[in-house]
Amino acid sequence: MGNGAVTTQGATQTAQWTKKDLLGLRDLTPEEIRLILATAESFREISLRPIKKVPALRGKTIVNLFFEPSTRTRTSFELAAKRLSADIVNIAASSSSLSKGETLLDTVKNLEALKIDIIVIRHAAAGVPHLIARHTGASVINAGDGAHEHPTQALLDLLTIQEKKGRLEGLRVSIIGDIAHSRVARSNIWGLTKLGAAVTVCGPPTLIPPHIEALGAQATYDIGQAIRDADVLMLLRIQHERQEALLVPSLREYRLRYGIDRERITLAKPDVLIMHPGPVNRGVELDSSVADGPHSVILNQVTNGIAVRMAVLYLVAGAAKSEALDDE
């Protein structure tokens, strides 16, 4: 990428981004996913510059509207917007008029009246981003809706695997943990399988949703098999906040049966990747010796999250259809 120009290395020859919103990976084509990844690769080097900014979205206004706690995702979107020279406003539900009884749609309509361009939303209820997208002319990006989808997390996971393995097609990925309540698992299953990877999910029977095969994944309760077969191990925490009942006897038992520690990682391939969307519950699903070990790419995921979110903001804003801009 020379002098700040944004290119996608021929990705637009197979796909053009035409969607106003990014609501999930389930409805994207493989070509659209590849376009996002190619655009993210073009943006990745911007974060390595002394001045980490290009004017690609100068004049655009983005609102982070988060109804659940977030560190990585909210901060990543904020940094992505700033590195594209957009104006960004962070709104928490507790400090908005929603706490006074205003409806969510009224809040969105008032934001739209302020002539914003993009709403990035996280909400505990599945489908809220889709509802908002139907009622606003602004672009809507799903930053996580309940246990439904978390598309940008899956995209940064795909980018990290592609960066480290050189490909996605033909790889075997095991997702281990609370699959039933994980939006990250669902988005990753759809994204990985669309790009030719095979996905196995593993965990206690109470945390594996029924008919998981309909999503395109295979299920196993044998942690040894899940580890031995995998090129990538993606660990998930137990989502206590989304469970209506205690679905594992104790964290200690979960750790003994499904946690990845120094001994269990010896079952894996020598070049296995260890991934986790965060936050990591150290000593439960993942021991520190593994989380900080040579196989871990967890911090690479965080870094790639900025590039992916820059790409998504850029594409939904329609900037990819215009001539590339140079640095200031």
C-alpha positions, -999 to +999 in steps of 0.1 A: +000+000+000+018+031-012+014+066+003-018+057+022-037+044-008-063+017+000-063-012-023-077-048-021-052-066-043-078-077-069-104-088-043-130-065-059-127-085-092-147-112-076-169-092-052-181-056-047-194-045-013-230-034-018-245-039+017-255-009+038-249-029+070-228-057+084-252-078+106-236-112+105-216-138+085-245-162+080-258-142+050-225-132+035-211-150+004-175-164+005-165-137-019-178-109+004-159-124+033-127-126+013-132-090+002-134-079+039-103-099+047-084-085+017-094-049+027-083-056+062-049-068+050-045-035+031-052-016+063-030-037+086+002-018+079-013+015+089-011+005+126+027+001+121+033+036+109+047+064+131+015+084+123-013+058+124-039+077+103-053+080+068-081+103+057-103+076+042-134+084+063-128+121+070-162+138+076-180+106+086-196+103+120-197+070+138-216+061+170-206+033+194-238+023+211-230-004+236-256-020+259-232-047+273-197-043+288-168-044+263-131-036+263-116-050+232-145-045+208-155-010+217-119+002+220-110-015+187-139+002+168-129+035+184-093+032+173-103+020+138-126+050+133-099+074+145-072+058+122-096+064+093-100+100+104-137+096+113-154+114+142-166+089+168-190+092+198-192+065+225-227+061+241-233+038+270-269+028+278-266+038+314-257+074+305-283+078+277-319+087+276-328+050+275-322+051+313-351+076+314-375+054+295-368+063+259-372+034+235-343+021+216-358+031+182-364+066+195-328+068+205-317+057+171-341+081+153-326+110+174-291+099+166-301+097+129-314+133+131-279+143+141-268+132+107-246+103+118-233+078+092-227+045+111-240+029+142-219+002+159-242-016+183-238-043+209-269-056+227-279-085+249-309-094+228-305-113+196-317-095+165-315-059+178-290-048+151-313-062+124-343-043+139-323-011+140-310-015+104-346-018+092-355+016+108-325+038+100-308+051+069-274+050+087-252+019+083-254-006+112-226-028+123-233-057+147-208-057+175-225-087+192-262-095+197-270-119+225-259-154+217-266-149+180-236-134+161-204-114+165-193-110+129-162-088+134-147-111+160-150-140+136-135-119+108-105-111+129-102-147+138-102-157+101-076-130+093-054-143+121-056-179+110-050-169+074-020-148+084-004-176+105-013-206+083-014-190+049-048-204+041-082-213+055-093-240+031-087-275+043-078-266+079-094-283+109-106-259+136-118-272+170-140-247+191-140-258+227-162-244+255-197-230+259-209-233+223-246-230+232-244-195+244-215-182+222-221-157+194-184-160+186-189-197+179-218-192+155-201-165+135-169-185+133-187-217+122-204-198+093-172-179+083-149-209+085-171-233+067-178-208+039-141-205+033-135-243+033-124-251+068-138-280+088-152-272+123-156-294+153-171-282+185-163-297+219-176-293+254-200-307+280-232-320+264-252-293+283-231-266+265-234-281+229-266-269+212-288-296+196-286-300+158-252-283+157-246-302+124-272-279+108-248-250+113-221-269+094-200-282+124-194-317+139-197-323+176-175-344+200-174-347+237-139-362+236-114-334+244-084-355+233-099-361+198-107-324+195-071-314+203-054-341+182-073-334+150-070-296+150-048-272+132-064-245+153-078-246+189-103-219+197-112-217+234-143-201+247-152-191+283-184-203+300-210-176+294-226-175+329-244-142+322-264-159+294-273-191+312-306-195+329-294-225+350-261-239+361-251-262+332-218-275+346-213-289+381-183-266+389-156-247+372-131-271+388-147-301+371-149-282+338-112-274+340-103-310+347-124-323+318-121-296+291-094-271+302-062-268+281-031-270+303+006-278+298-001-315+298-031-315+275-015-293+249+011-321+243-016-339+224-018-312+198+000-308+165+034-291+168+022-261+148-013-258+164-026-223+170-043-214+203-070-187+200-094-171+224-118-141+218-113-129+254-117-122+282-097-153+292-106-170+324-071-182+333-070-215+350-104-225+337-106-230+299-069-221+295-039-222+317-015-193+316+013-215+304-007-221+272-023-186+269+012-171+270+029-199+253+045-203+218+013-216+202-008-186+214-020-160+189-044-143+213-027-109+211-024-112+173-062-115+173-065-082+192-041-064+168-059-078+138-092-066+152-083-030+144-076-038+108-108-058+104-129-030+119-112-004+098-121-025+067-157-030+078-162+007+086-146+016+052-167-008+032-201+000+048-195+037+045-192+032+008-156+044+007-145+014-012-165+026-042-146+059-044-110+066-055-084+058-029-072+087-008-037+097+001-024+106+035-026+141+048 
